[in-house]
Amino acid sequence: MLEELLANTGDMALKRRAKRIITELNPRPGEKIIDIGCGDGYYLHLLSNLGIKNLHLSGTDYDIKGLEKAKLNLHGKKIPIYRGNLMHKLPFKKSEFNKAVMSEVAEHLPDDVKGLKEVFRILKPGGVLCLTVPNANYPMLWDPLNWFLERLFGVHIKSGFFAGLWNQHIRLYNPEQIKQVVQQAGFRIEKVESLTFWCLPFNHYLVNLVARYLHNQFILGTPNASLNKFTTSPSRPFLTNLAFFGVNLLDHLNDIWQPKNTGVSVFVKAKKI
């Protein structure tokens, strides 16, 4: 079921993050799960289509545009979406949720430990957090421009199209750094892994171009279902199929060999004790 839901996700790093998060989250009937920094609602979309009965899903984000996209993408699913700020207090009671997703969020927070302490507050004792952050030890091919700028001049592009992995991020993390941050918030670490070493050259820029194309198609009223991560298109044009085949073939190398500390993302599974 999950593989089918991920079939139209062309961003190989996102696809691998999503698969790892959903697998390790291991949602069960009756559980309350919150997606913190839900963005466009992608993880809530995946969770809501797994066929798990009586799964209580909620999402929260600070960005108003992100919330609007999530509500649109999750239309008809009756998943409550709230505006919340991790730097203050989320609109939830103490120990309200069994599990939490927090993907690509901590790097945006002025105080990451404070934000994670708020996540700790709303999880039940024994509750599970599945978190990802961009890896400071990212592969050169993913973002060649910043990779060379950092190593030659100690600088990086902070925003805009050429910002790549650094776009709108306060910081990146190596595996040990994010492990320490999560521990400082009170969690017990269960797993820390680097994800996606093998990737397409300039992959980050390619993903941005496709995202802009899909946004323009949506505005024009002619969305391309074969490239939409929220759909499971029954058929694709030949060239689209060929592109997906190539990306999936390359991504398979990550199943064969993945360096411990190098990758596009760092995945952390932690528990409230």
Secondary structure, 3 states (H helix, E strand, C coil): CHHHHCCCCCCHHHHHHHHHHHHHHCCCCCCEEEEECCCCCHHHHHHHCCCCCCCEEEEEECCHHHHHHHHHHCCCCCCCEEECCCCCCCCCCCCCEEEEEEECCHHHCCCHHHHHHHHHHHEEEEEEEEEEEEECCCCCCCCHHHHHHHHHHCCCCCCCHHHHHHCCCCCCECHHHHHHHHHHCCEEEEEEEEECCCCCCCHHHHHHHHHHHHHHHHHHCCCCHHHCCCCCCCCCCHHHHHHHHHHHHHHHHHHHCCCCCCCCEEEEEEEEC
